[in-house]
């Protein structure tokens, strides 16, 4: 049996979670679609709105705050979120999405300035709506939760992503000049039905922003996901709809595919492991076709092939793996083992993605991964989704 094909490896567990990877071997893959998750959002004195997450509870505070920012029209404003605590029947600062349940009420509290925000709440607990990218927001949220790593899918030392593909896709904030042209184009479309024919600079600005946003979630989106992005673009900016196209966005979809392919080439030159794994030099002999055996995340996989922690190399990670074998045999050493397992997560992922080792071989190299404590740690984030411990499932 190979680590890349774990069907039947643990039928009891797989019936609830289907096995993908965390700590290099098993991450999370739900066998069934999660139920939709609804929230009531209040902002201002007389404004409220219903938000629905079709894929279930949002994966992080960043995803939640970004959804609220776009759906409620709060772009460019700084805010933090509070939720109605059922024990005290008062609004409390929201520091983790695990505090939320379906049909909860969330309140938006605005900051008048950056300085005033610090007096209300530490920066590490403030999901600000003006973050420049989801990666920067994720880094802040991950650093803030270092004390409660049991609830983290991955720790801040190795995680490049913390969010699944959003449904519907949330458009990024374009540069000022691009947004200005789009606003004028939308006004002209509403007034007289005139479509905007984007010049090369405008089109490039739109595609660049979309490609950067897509790469925050996936390096290899599916055809339907490209459609999601293009559809969201023309829905928010109807002046960009294509005349003569059945969907109104097929040209944008094709342009996005080419733009992201060029973006991946740039990342490959920079050594991004998620795309270098598909370089021609890594293809089997006689199979030197770019389209052959492309390795990319399966559904629900977030950190498919992360980079090594800062300052680490394959050699230093292998040395840590050998040290881990000795540490794992010591008594009352769970915390040290846990930290070392977290630090070597990227190394294990590279091993699985590149080599697809046998499970028996993988277990001999990483015995700590198969301990009950490690399995319990990676199952914890799903407890608030399915509301039952997977270890106690019948």
C-alpha positions as CSV (number, residue, x, y, z in Angstrom):
1,X,0.0,0.0,0.0
2,X,1.2,3.5,-0.9
3,X,0.8,6.7,1.1
4,X,-0.7,8.3,-2.0
5,X,-3.4,5.7,-2.2
6,X,-4.8,4.9,1.3
7,X,-8.1,3.4,0.4
8,X,-9.0,0.8,2.9
9,X,-6.1,1.6,5.2
10,X,-8.4,2.4,8.1
11,X,-12.0,1.7,7.0
12,X,-13.4,2.8,10.4
13,X,-11.8,6.2,10.1
14,X,-12.2,6.5,6.3
15,X,-15.9,6.1,6.6
16,X,-16.0,9.4,8.4
17,X,-13.1,11.4,7.0
18,X,-11.6,9.8,3.9
19,X,-7.8,9.9,4.3
20,X,-5.6,12.7,2.8
21,X,-2.7,14.3,4.6
22,X,-1.7,16.0,7.9
23,X,1.8,15.6,9.3
24,X,2.8,14.1,6.0
25,X,0.4,11.2,5.9
26,X,-3.2,11.9,6.8
27,X,-4.9,15.3,6.4
28,X,-8.6,15.7,6.0
29,X,-11.1,14.8,3.3
30,X,-14.7,14.7,4.2
31,X,-16.7,11.9,2.6
32,X,-19.9,14.0,2.3
33,X,-20.6,17.6,1.6
34,X,-20.9,19.7,4.8
35,X,-24.2,21.3,5.6
36,X,-24.5,25.0,4.9
37,X,-23.6,27.4,7.7
38,X,-25.6,30.6,8.3
39,X,-24.8,33.7,10.3
40,X,-26.6,36.9,11.1
41,X,-24.2,39.9,10.7
42,X,-24.9,43.2,12.4
43,X,-23.1,46.4,11.5
44,X,-24.1,50.0,12.4
45,X,-27.2,50.9,14.3
46,X,-29.8,49.6,11.8
47,X,-28.0,47.3,9.3
48,X,-28.0,43.5,9.4
49,X,-27.6,40.8,6.8
50,X,-27.8,37.1,6.5
51,X,-24.7,35.3,5.3
52,X,-24.7,31.7,4.1
53,X,-21.5,29.5,3.7
54,X,-22.6,26.6,1.4
55,X,-19.5,24.6,2.3
56,X,-20.0,24.7,6.1
57,X,-18.3,26.7,8.8
58,X,-15.6,29.1,7.4
59,X,-12.1,27.7,7.7
60,X,-10.6,30.7,9.4
61,X,-11.3,34.2,10.8
62,X,-9.7,35.6,7.6
63,X,-12.2,33.8,5.4
64,X,-15.1,35.0,7.6
65,X,-13.9,38.6,7.7
66,X,-13.3,38.7,4.0
67,X,-16.7,37.3,3.3
68,X,-18.3,39.9,5.5
69,X,-16.2,42.7,3.9
70,X,-17.4,41.8,0.4
71,X,-21.0,40.9,1.1
72,X,-21.6,43.9,3.3
73,X,-19.6,46.4,1.3
74,X,-17.1,47.2,4.0
75,X,-14.0,47.3,1.7
76,X,-11.2,49.4,3.1
77,X,-12.6,49.7,6.6
78,X,-10.9,48.3,9.6
79,X,-13.0,46.2,12.0
80,X,-13.1,43.3,14.4
81,X,-15.8,40.7,15.0
82,X,-17.8,39.9,18.1
83,X,-20.2,37.0,18.6
84,X,-23.2,36.5,21.0
85,X,-21.9,34.4,23.9
86,X,-24.7,32.1,25.0
87,X,-23.3,31.8,28.6
88,X,-23.2,35.5,29.3
89,X,-25.8,36.6,26.7
90,X,-23.5,39.4,25.6
91,X,-21.3,40.1,22.6
92,X,-17.7,38.9,23.1
93,X,-14.6,39.3,20.9
94,X,-14.4,36.5,18.3
95,X,-10.9,34.9,18.4
96,X,-11.7,31.6,16.7
97,X,-14.3,30.3,14.3
98,X,-14.8,27.3,16.6
99,X,-16.7,29.7,18.9
100,X,-19.5,30.0,16.3
101,X,-22.4,27.7,15.7
102,X,-25.0,27.7,12.9
103,X,-27.4,30.7,12.9
104,X,-25.3,32.7,15.4
105,X,-25.2,36.5,15.5
106,X,-21.9,38.3,14.6
107,X,-21.4,42.0,15.2
108,X,-18.9,44.2,13.3
109,X,-17.1,46.7,15.4
110,X,-15.3,49.4,13.4
111,X,-12.0,51.0,14.3
112,X,-11.6,54.7,13.7
113,X,-7.8,54.4,13.4
114,X,-5.0,51.9,13.7
115,X,-4.0,53.3,17.1
116,X,-7.5,53.1,18.5
117,X,-7.8,49.4,17.4
118,X,-4.9,48.5,19.7
119,X,-6.6,50.0,22.7
120,X,-9.6,47.7,22.2
121,X,-7.9,44.5,21.3
122,X,-4.4,43.1,20.7
123,X,-3.5,43.0,17.0
124,X,-3.1,39.3,16.9
125,X,-6.8,38.9,17.6
126,X,-8.0,41.5,15.1
127,X,-9.1,40.1,11.7
128,X,-8.7,43.4,9.8
129,X,-10.6,43.9,6.6
130,X,-7.7,45.8,4.9
131,X,-5.2,43.0,4.8
132,X,-3.2,43.1,1.6
133,X,-3.5,39.4,1.0
134,X,-4.9,36.3,2.5
135,X,-1.4,35.0,3.2
136,X,-0.6,38.0,5.4
137,X,-3.9,37.7,7.3
138,X,-3.3,34.0,7.7
139,X,0.1,34.6,9.2
140,X,-1.3,37.0,11.7
141,X,-4.1,34.6,12.7
142,X,-1.7,31.7,12.9
143,X,0.7,33.5,15.1
144,X,-2.0,34.6,17.4
145,X,-3.2,31.0,18.0
146,X,0.2,29.5,18.8
147,X,-0.9,29.0,22.4
148,X,-3.9,26.9,21.2
149,X,-2.3,24.8,18.5
150,X,-4.7,21.9,19.3
151,X,-7.3,23.8,17.3
152,X,-5.0,24.6,14.4
153,X,-5.1,22.4,11.3
154,X,-1.4,23.2,10.8
155,X,0.9,25.4,12.8
156,X,2.2,28.7,11.7
157,X,5.7,27.4,11.2
158,X,4.8,25.4,8.1
159,X,1.4,26.5,6.9
160,X,1.2,28.4,3.7
161,X,-2.6,28.1,3.4
162,X,-5.4,27.7,5.8
163,X,-8.5,28.1,3.6
164,X,-10.3,25.9,1.1
165,X,-11.6,27.2,-2.2
166,X,-14.4,29.7,-1.4
167,X,-17.9,29.3,-2.8
168,X,-18.8,31.7,-4.2
169,X,-15.4,33.0,-5.2
170,X,-14.6,36.3,-3.5
171,X,-13.0,38.9,-5.8
172,X,-9.8,40.6,-4.5
173,X,-9.5,44.4,-4.2
174,X,-8.1,45.7,-7.4
175,X,-5.5,48.5,-7.6
176,X,-6.9,52.1,-7.4
177,X,-6.7,52.9,-11.1
178,X,-8.2,49.6,-12.1
179,X,-11.1,50.0,-9.6
180,X,-11.7,53.6,-10.8
181,X,-12.0,52.4,-14.5
182,X,-14.3,49.6,-13.5
183,X,-16.5,52.0,-11.5
184,X,-16.8,54.3,-14.5
185,X,-17.5,51.3,-16.7
186,X,-20.2,50.0,-14.4
187,X,-21.9,53.4,-14.3
188,X,-22.0,53.6,-18.1
189,X,-23.4,50.1,-18.3
190,X,-26.2,50.9,-15.8
191,X,-27.0,54.2,-17.5
192,X,-27.0,53.2,-21.2
193,X,-26.1,49.5,-21.4
194,X,-22.6,50.3,-22.8
195,X,-20.0,47.6,-22.3
196,X,-16.5,48.3,-21.4
197,X,-13.8,47.1,-23.8
198,X,-10.7,46.9,-21.5
199,X,-7.4,48.1,-22.8
200,X,-4.3,45.9,-22.4
201,X,-3.2,47.6,-19.2
202,X,-6.6,47.3,-17.5
203,X,-7.0,43.7,-18.5
204,X,-3.6,42.9,-17.3
205,X,-4.3,44.6,-14.0
206,X,-7.5,42.6,-13.5
207,X,-5.9,39.3,-14.4
208,X,-2.8,39.8,-12.3
209,X,-5.0,40.5,-9.2
210,X,-7.2,37.5,-9.9
211,X,-4.1,35.2,-10.4
212,X,-2.6,36.3,-7.1
213,X,-5.9,35.7,-5.3
214,X,-6.3,32.2,-6.9
215,X,-2.8,31.2,-5.9
216,X,-3.7,31.8,-2.3
217,X,-6.0,28.8,-2.6
218,X,-4.7,26.6,-5.4
219,X,-1.9,26.5,-7.9
220,X,-3.9,24.2,-10.2
221,X,-7.6,25.1,-10.2
222,X,-10.1,22.9,-12.1
223,X,-12.0,24.1,-15.1
224,X,-15.1,24.7,-13.0
225,X,-13.1,26.8,-10.5
226,X,-11.8,29.0,-13.3
227,X,-15.5,29.4,-14.3
228,X,-16.3,30.4,-10.7
229,X,-13.7,33.2,-10.9
230,X,-14.8,34.5,-14.3
231,X,-18.4,34.3,-13.4
232,X,-17.8,36.3,-10.2
233,X,-15.9,38.9,-12.1
234,X,-18.7,39.7,-14.6
235,X,-21.4,39.4,-11.9
236,X,-19.7,42.2,-9.9
237,X,-18.6,44.2,-12.9
238,X,-21.3,43.6,-15.6
239,X,-19.6,46.1,-17.9
240,X,-17.0,43.4,-18.5
241,X,-19.5,40.9,-19.9
242,X,-18.5,39.6,-23.4
243,X,-21.0,40.2,-26.2
244,X,-21.6,37.2,-28.3
245,X,-20.5,34.7,-25.6
246,X,-23.2,32.3,-24.3
247,X,-21.9,32.6,-20.7
248,X,-20.6,36.2,-21.0
249,X,-17.3,35.3,-19.5
250,X,-15.7,32.5,-21.6
251,X,-12.9,34.8,-22.9
252,X,-12.1,35.9,-19.3
253,X,-11.9,32.2,-18.3
254,X,-9.4,31.4,-21.1
255,X,-7.3,34.5,-20.3
256,X,-7.2,33.4,-16.6
257,X,-5.9,30.0,-17.6
258,X,-3.0,31.5,-19.6
259,X,-2.3,34.1,-16.9
260,X,-2.1,31.4,-14.1
261,X,0.1,29.2,-16.3
262,X,2.5,32.1,-16.7
263,X,2.3,32.8,-12.9
264,X,3.2,29.2,-12.2
265,X,6.2,29.5,-14.5
266,X,7.3,32.5,-12.4
267,X,6.8,30.5,-9.2
268,X,8.7,27.5,-10.6
269,X,11.7,29.8,-11.3
270,X,11.5,30.9,-7.7
271,X,11.6,27.4,-6.4
272,X,8.0,27.0,-5.2
273,X,7.7,23.3,-4.4
274,X,4.1,23.0,-5.3
275,X,4.9,23.7,-9.0
276,X,8.6,22.4,-9.1
277,X,7.3,19.0,-8.3
278,X,5.8,18.9,-11.8
279,X,8.9,20.1,-13.5
280,X,10.0,18.0,-16.5
281,X,13.1,16.7,-14.7
282,X,10.8,15.0,-12.1
283,X,8.8,13.1,-14.8
284,X,9.5,9.4,-15.4
285,X,11.9,8.6,-18.2
286,X,10.2,8.6,-21.5
287,X,7.3,10.6,-20.2
288,X,8.6,14.2,-20.6
289,X,5.3,15.8,-21.3
290,X,4.2,18.8,-19.2
291,X,0.7,17.3,-19.0
292,X,1.8,13.9,-17.9
293,X,1.1,12.9,-14.2
294,X,0.5,16.4,-12.9
295,X,0.6,16.3,-9.1
296,X,-1.9,18.6,-7.5
297,X,-4.1,18.7,-4.4
298,X,-7.2,16.5,-4.1
299,X,-10.5,17.9,-2.9
300,X,-10.2,19.4,0.7
301,X,-6.3,19.3,0.7
302,X,-5.0,22.7,1.7
303,X,-1.2,22.4,2.3
304,X,-0.3,20.1,-0.5
305,X,3.4,20.6,-0.9
306,X,4.5,23.4,1.5
307,X,7.9,25.0,1.7
308,X,10.4,24.1,4.4
309,X,10.5,26.3,7.5
310,X,12.7,29.4,7.3
311,X,16.4,28.4,7.4
312,X,15.7,24.7,7.0
313,X,16.9,22.4,4.1
314,X,16.3,18.8,3.2
315,X,19.6,17.9,4.9
316,X,18.7,19.6,8.2
317,X,15.2,18.1,8.1
318,X,16.6,14.6,7.6
319,X,18.8,15.2,10.6
320,X,15.8,16.3,12.7
321,X,14.0,13.1,11.6
322,X,16.8,10.9,12.9
323,X,16.8,12.9,16.2
324,X,13.0,12.4,16.3
325,X,13.4,8.6,16.3
326,X,15.4,8.9,19.5
327,X,13.1,11.5,21.2
328,X,10.1,9.4,20.4
329,X,11.4,6.6,22.6
330,X,11.7,8.8,25.7
331,X,9.0,9.0,28.4
332,X,7.0,12.1,29.1
333,X,8.4,13.7,26.0
334,X,5.2,14.4,24.1
335,X,5.7,18.2,23.7
336,X,9.2,17.8,22.2
337,X,8.0,15.2,19.8
338,X,5.0,17.3,18.8
339,X,7.2,20.3,18.0
340,X,9.6,18.3,16.0
341,X,6.7,16.6,14.1
342,X,5.4,20.0,13.3
343,X,8.8,21.3,12.1
344,X,9.2,18.3,9.8
345,X,5.7,18.4,8.3
346,X,6.9,19.9,5.0
347,X,9.6,17.3,4.7
348,X,7.1,14.5,5.1
349,X,4.8,16.0,2.6
350,X,7.6,16.3,0.0
351,X,8.5,12.6,0.7
352,X,4.9,11.5,0.1
353,X,4.3,13.7,-3.0
354,X,7.6,13.0,-4.7
355,X,8.2,9.3,-3.7
356,X,4.8,7.8,-2.8
357,X,6.4,5.4,-0.3
358,X,4.8,2.2,1.0
359,X,2.9,2.8,4.2
360,X,5.1,0.2,6.0
361,X,8.3,2.0,4.9
362,X,6.8,5.4,5.8
363,X,5.8,4.1,9.3
364,X,9.3,2.9,9.9
365,X,10.7,6.3,9.1
366,X,8.0,8.2,11.0
367,X,6.8,6.0,13.9
368,X,5.6,9.0,16.0
369,X,3.1,9.8,13.3
370,X,1.1,6.7,14.1
371,X,0.9,7.3,17.9
372,X,-2.6,7.9,19.3
373,X,-1.7,11.4,20.4
374,X,-0.6,12.4,16.9
375,X,-3.8,11.0,15.4
376,X,-5.9,12.7,18.0
377,X,-4.2,16.1,17.3
378,X,-5.0,16.1,13.6
379,X,-8.6,15.0,14.2
380,X,-9.4,17.7,16.6
381,X,-10.3,20.5,14.1
382,X,-13.2,18.4,12.8
383,X,-14.8,17.8,16.2
384,X,-16.8,21.0,16.0
385,X,-17.9,20.1,12.5
386,X,-19.2,16.6,13.1
387,X,-19.8,17.1,16.8
388,X,-18.5,13.7,17.8
389,X,-15.0,12.4,18.6
390,X,-13.8,10.3,15.7
391,X,-12.0,7.9,18.1
392,X,-15.4,7.1,19.6
393,X,-17.2,6.6,16.3
394,X,-18.9,3.1,16.0
